[in-house]
Amino acid sequence: MAKKVSQHDPSAKTFTRQEVSKNNSEDSLWTIIDHKVYDLTEFLDAHPGGNVVLQQVAGQDATQAFYNLHRHEVLQKYPDLCIGSIEGEKPEVIEVRAGDLSQVPYGEPLWLTPAFKSPYYNESHRQLQKAVREFVDKEVYPEAQEKELDGTYISQELTDKMAANNILAMRLGPGKHLQGRKLLGGVKGEEFDYFHDLIVAQELSRANARGFQDGNMAGMMISLTAVRQWLNNNELRDKVTEECLSGKKFMCLAITEAFAGSDVAGLRTTAEKTPDGKHYIINGTKKWITNGMFADYFVTGCKTAKGFSVILIPKSDNVECKRIKTSYSTAAATAYIQFDNVKVPVNHLLGKEDNGFIVIMSNFNHERWAMSCSVIRWMRTVTEECLKWSNQRLVFGKSLKEQPVIRQKLAKMISLAEACQAQLEIITYQMCNMDYGQQSKLLGGPIGLLKSYATRSAHEIADEAVNIFGGRGLTQTGMGKVAEQFHRTYKFDAILGGTEEILADLGVRQAFKQMPKAML
């Protein structure tokens, strides 16, 4: 007979394997997975894979069959199905809780691996990482998965939670806007540096939802920084900053056009001054604008009398936004925008009139660096997924990890992810030790080369991952869904913020500018 250990916890009961074997019909169907007993009788018709698969393991130990198809997280979705465990046996699979570090080798960057050391991170970085990891696992991940599927935009509830925890403020990087703020993990805003910034970017990427990732205030991150640095109207700058960092208003960067992608000089959107010189009248279109569908402010590149200018445009009836569908979820709120005789006060100008190129170029460094942080974290996540799969998948009576060709693929993936993280961290260290002007002058090339190399590496990892997962790597649900999504969406990082080719060329051109003329 089953031994009842607790009246309040059904899973505390114990059964013998013989008892389980007797429950092998549709009327009473039990099975064993990792030494635990599951009653699947009422789950037969609800099982996504159909009832036949479950009937094939009725009364049996299905551990090997289950883990050849699923991750352990699938079991954690159905705790009520567990009715007990096998007497005298203990579960072997490690339970992962919200906030936990991965125990898979190379599943975390080396600085988070207990046996390894790093000169870059201190205790405040570790406190922040732990707190943000737990917040993402509990609050961001569930919504991210939901929104990625249905294509709707980030909820006000989650936005408010991120605002209350100063995650929105942290996304802008270090600066005066963090002074006096208490951040997650007890970190003070004044001590927040670019390694804290790196941690926030990489942890948020762990929501594993590429469209939602951009829908989660990516537009604000790449536009509000420019407003804070270049808007001369201090009162307006502070007002807009407070509105956006509190989650009350939303902002996006509107530069790209159908006629001009990376060619900023080819923009056709115009901003003409009114006769009294107090306003700009703006006409034109923008395309592929992240967060454009729900933005309240648009940091917009325009042609002015003698050049190119950047202007902060509030949403109005004369601003029309249409949704664009791309390779990833519409949760990103990607938009086509039309400005039709939009009237904006001249004090909404960023920097100097006709000199907007410097505004955009100086803003690009942090954007490209942040994108590198995210895609490198994705590379590590996908590599971890492949390591897990190779460890559990049985083919021809052997696990995938026993195949030399698979180990070679994994070695390549690990090496690329580690190399990119190392390059990212050395550049981040330079950012921590340079002022804004030095970063603009010296790091444009290195950051461009970092992003270009990272997205080329992502290409290699995405390709290898799909081959390792096989058919599952082409399926948007189940074991291979992370690999499938990465293979489908890594190109966003290769295109947005400057294409691989343009950024590689930028890096080399800047290198030649520093080449001594005598070096022949």
N, C-alpha and C positions, 0 to 999 in steps of 0.2 A: 504494500500500500504506500501511497505517497506520504511523505513526512511533511506536515504543515508546520513551518517555523514561525510564521507571523500571520496574524489575521488581517493585517493591513497591507501586506506586500505579497501579491500572488506569485511574483517571480521568485520569492524566497522558498517556495515549495521544492522538494526534490523528488525525482522519479528514477526508476531503474530503466535501462534501455529496453528491457523486456516489456515493461509497462507501455512504453512509447510505441513499441512495435505492434501492439494490439489495436492501436488507433490508426487504422490504415484504410478507412473507407470514407466515402463522401459524407456520411453521417457524423463521423468523428475522425478528423484528419490532423494528426500531429506530425511534427518533424523536429529534428535536432540540428541546430546550427551553432557551432562553436560552444558545444557542451551545454547549451541552453535549449529548453523545450518550447516550441511554438505551436499553438492551436490555430490552425489555418482553416478550420471548418467554415466559419462565416466569411472568410476572406477569399474563398474559391472564385466566386463570380466577380470579385472586385480586383483580383490580381491583374495588373497591366499586361502580363504575358499570357493570360488565359489560365483556365483551370487544369488543363491536361498536364502542364509542366509540374504543377503541385501534386497531382495524383500520382505522378511517376516517382515521387519521393515520400509518399505517405508511409508513416511509421518508420522511416529510415533516417540515417544520419546524412543530411544534405549539405554538410559544411563545404565539401569540395565543389559540389555542383553550384552552390550559391556563390561562393567567392570566385568561381570561374566566370560569373556573369555580372556580379554586383560588387560595389564597395560596401564597407561596413556601415556607412552612413545611411544606407537604405533601411537597415534594420532599426536604426535609431528613430526613423520616422514612424515606426509602428510598435511602440513600447507595450501597448495593451495586448498584443498578440503573444507576448512572452508569458508563459504560465509557470515557469520554474526552471530548474536546471537538473543535470544528471547527477545522481548521488555519487559523492566522492570525486567529482571532477570540477575543474575550475576553467573559466573562459581564458583563452589565450590572446585574443585580439585586443589591442589597446583601444580603449574608449577615448575619443577626442572630445574635449569640452571647449566651450567658447573661450577664446583667449589663449589657448594652448599653443605652444611652439610645435612645429612638425618634428617628429623623430626620424623622418626619412633622411638619409644622408643627402646633403646638398639641397634639402627642402627649404632651408633657411640660409641667408647669407652667412658667411663664416663668422662675422662678429656676434651673431646670435647663437652660434654653436658652442656649447660649454667648454670644449677642449681647446678652442682657438681664441686668440687675442687680436685686438685691433688698437692702433694708436688714435683712431678717429673718434671713438664713442666713449662717453662717460655715463655715470649713473643716471643723469637726467634723461639721456637718450633712451636708456633701457626702461625707465619708468614711463616715458611717453609711448614707447613702442607697445608695451604691455597694455596700457590703457586704451590706446587706439585700436589695437588688435581685438580687444574684448568688445569695444563699441561697434566695430565693423561686423564682427561675428553675430552679435545680438541684434543690432539695429539696422545696419546697412544691407548686409547680405540677403536677408529674407525679402526686403522690398526690391532690391536690385534684381533678384531672380524673377520676381513677379512682373516688374516693369519691363524687363528685357523681353519677356514673352508677349505681353499684351501691348507694348509700344506706347503706353501712357507715360506722362512725365512725372518727375519726382514729386512726392507728396509734400504739402506744406508742413505736415506733422514731422517728417524726417528733417526737413529744412530747419524747422524750429529747434529740433534737438541738436543739430549740428551747430546752429548759431549759439545756443545756450552753452555748449561745450567749447565754443571758440574754434571749432574745426573750420568754419568758413574763414575766420580771420587768419588761421594758420596757413591756409592754402595760398595766401599771397606771399608767403615767405617772411623772413625777418624784416622788422621795420618798426617805426613809431606807432603804427596802428595796434601793435601788440603790447605796448607799454601799459602797465597796470592791470593787465588781464591775467587771470589764473587759468592755466591750461590743463588739459588732462594729464594725469599722473603727477599733479602738484608742481608742474614745471612753470616757472615764471616767464611772462612774456618777454622780459628784458634779456633772458638767457637763451631764448630761442634762436638757433643758428640754422645754417643750411643743411646740417645733418639731421636736425629735427624735421626740417622741411622735407628732406629725402624720405624719412620714416613715414611721415603722413602720406606722401604720394604713393609710396609702395604699399602701405597697409590698405589704403582705400582701393587699390587695384585688386586686392584679394577678394573683392566682392564677385569677381569672375563674371562680369556682365559688361561687355565692351561698349555697347551703346549707352547703357545707363551710366557707365563711368564718365562719359563725356557729358551726359545729361545732368550729372551731379556737380553743377556749378563750374564746369570747365570754362564756360564762356566768361564767367566772372573772374576766374583766376588769371586769364590772359588779357583782360581789359581793365579791371579796376586798378591793377598795378600801374598801368599807363596813366590813368586818371590821377592817382595819388602822386605820381612823379612829375606830371607835366601840366595839370590843370592849374592855371594861374589864379583862378577865382577860389580863394581858400574857403569861403563860406559854402559855396556850392560843392567843392571837393569834400568837405567834412560831412555835409548833408547826405550826399550820395554814398559816401563810405559807410555812414551809420545805417542807412537804409538797406544796403546790400549785405553788410556783415551781420545785421540782425535778421536777415531773411525776409524782410518786408518787401524788398524790390529785387529785381533780377537784371543782369547786365550781360551783354555779349560784345564780341569784337567783330566788326563788319568791315573787312578789307577786301576779300576776294570777290571777283566778278566773273561773269561768264567770259568776258573779253580779256580778263587779266587775272591769272592765278598768282604765280610768284612775281610776275612783271608788274610791280606797283606803279611804275611810270606809265603803264598802259591803261590805268583806271579811267572810266568815263563818267563816273558820278561827279556832278559839279556842285560847287557851293559859291553862289554869287551874292555879293553884298547888296543890300537895299540902298537906295539913293541916300538915305540919312546915315548909312554906315553902321547902324545899330544891330542889324540882323543879317544872317545868311539865309538864302533861299536854296534849298538842296533838292536836286533831282537826279535820279539814277537808280540802279539796281545792284544788289549784292547777292551772291550765290554761295551755297554750302556753308551757311553761317550757323555754327553750333550754338544751341540754346536760343536761337532767334525766335522760335515759336512762342516762348513765354517771357521774352526779355522786355523790361521796362525802359532800359537805356541801351543805346547802340553807340559804341565808340567807332566812328566811321571815317574811313579814308576818302578824301574828296579832292578833286582838281579845283584849285583856286586861281586867282588872277595870274600869278607868275610861277606856280609850282603845285606842290602837293601839301595838303593840310589834314589834320585829324581833328574831328569835331565830335563832341558828346551830344547825341540826339535823343531826346526823350520820346517815348512812344506817344503817338497821336493818331487821329483819324486819317491823316495823310501818309501814315506808314502802314503798308500792307505786307503781311507775312503769309507765305504759303509753304506747307510742309514738303520736304524733299525726302523720298525714300532712297536709302542707300543699302550697302551690304550689311550694315548692322542695324540694330533696333531703332525705331523712331523715338525711343525713349531719349535719344540724344537731342531731340527737338531741332534737327537740322532744317534750315529754312532758306527760301528764296525771298528776298525783301525788296520792295519797291518804295522809294521815297518820291512822293509826288508833290512838289512845291511845299516842302516842309520848311517852316519858318523857325529859326533857332537864334537866340541872342548871341552876339559875337563873343561874349564872355564864356561861352561853352567851348572855345578853341583850346586845344592842348598844344603847349609849346608856342612857337611863333608861326604866323601865317606864312605859307609857302615853304616851310621848313619842317614838314611833318615826317619826312623820311627818317630823321634821327629819332623821332618819337617811336616809330614802329620798329626800327632796327634795334634800339636799346631794349625794347620790350621783348624782342624775340628770344634773347638769351635764356631768360627764366622759363619761358614757354617751352623751348626746345629741351632744356635741361629736365624740366618736369615730365615731359613726354618720354624722355629717356629713362627716367626713374620708373615710370609705369610699365613700359614695354619690357624692361629688364626684369621686373618682378613677374610679369606674365611669362617670360621665358623660363624663369625658375619654377613657376607653378606648373607649367606644361611638362617640364623635365621631371618634376616630382610625380606627376600623374603617370608618366611613362615608366618611371622606376617602380611605382606601385603595381602597375599593370603587368610589367615584366616579371614581377615577383610572384604574382598570383595566377596568371594565365597559363593554362596547361595546353600544350599543342604536341601531338604525337607522343603523349605520355611524359613529356618534359615541360618544365616551366620555361617561359620565353628567355629568362635570364641565363639559361644554360646554352643558348645559341650564340656562338661567337659573333655573328653578324649583328645581333641585337646589342650585344655589349659594346661593339664598335660605335653603333649609333648613339648609345647612351653616353659613351665617353666624349663624343663630339659635342653633344648637347650640353653636358656638364661643363666642358672646357669653354664653350662660347658664353654660357651664362656667367661663369666665374670671371672670365676675362672682361666682360662688359661691366660687371659690378665693380671690379677693381679700377677700371678706367673711370667709371662714374664717381667713385669715392675720391680719387686723386684730384679730379676737377672740382668736386664739392669742397675739398680742403682748400683749394685755391680761392674759391668763392668766399669762404669763411675768412680769408686773410687779405681780401681786396675790397676797396670801396667800390661804389657803384660805377664811378668813372673808369677805374682800372678794369673792372669786369667787362664793361662795354668795349674798351680798347683792346684788351688782351685775350678775352675768352670766347669771342664770337667764333673764331676758327676752331679751337679745340672742342667747343660744345657742338659745333656743326659736324665735326668728324666723329664725335661720340655718337650723336643721333644717327648719322649715316651708317656707322659700323653696327650699332645696336639693331637697327631695323634690317640690315643685311643678315645679321646673325639670327634675328627672329625668323627670317625667311627660311634659313637652314633648319632651325629647330621645328618650325611648323611643318615643314616637309617631312622630316624624320618622324615626327610624332604621329602623323596620319598613317605613315607606313607601318609603324609599330602597332597601332591600334587596328589597322586593317579597315574592315567595313564599319566598325564602330567609330572610326575617325571621320566618317562622312555623315554620321548621325547626330542630330541635334538634341537627342536625349540619351540617357544611359551612361555607360562607362566612359565613352569617348567624347562626351559633349564638350568638355573643356578644350580638348585638342581640336575638335571640329570648329569651335568658335574662334579659336586663335588663328587657325589656318584661313578662316574666312575674313578675319578682321585685322590681322596684323598690318595690312597694307595702309590702314588709316594712319598709323604712326610713320609709315614710310612716305606718306604724301602730305599730311597736315603739318603746318609749321615750316614748310620748306621740304622739297623732295630730296631723296637721297643724293641724287646727282648734283643738285644745286648746292647742297650743304657740303658735300665732299669737295666740290670746286671752290667753295668759299674758304674752306680750311686750307687748301693748297695755295690759293691766291694770297691769303693773309700770311702764310708762311714765307712766300716769296717776297712780300713787302718787307719782311724782317731780314731777308738775306743780304749780307754785306756785298756791296758791289764788287769788291776785290776777290770774292770767292768765285774764281773762274776755272 
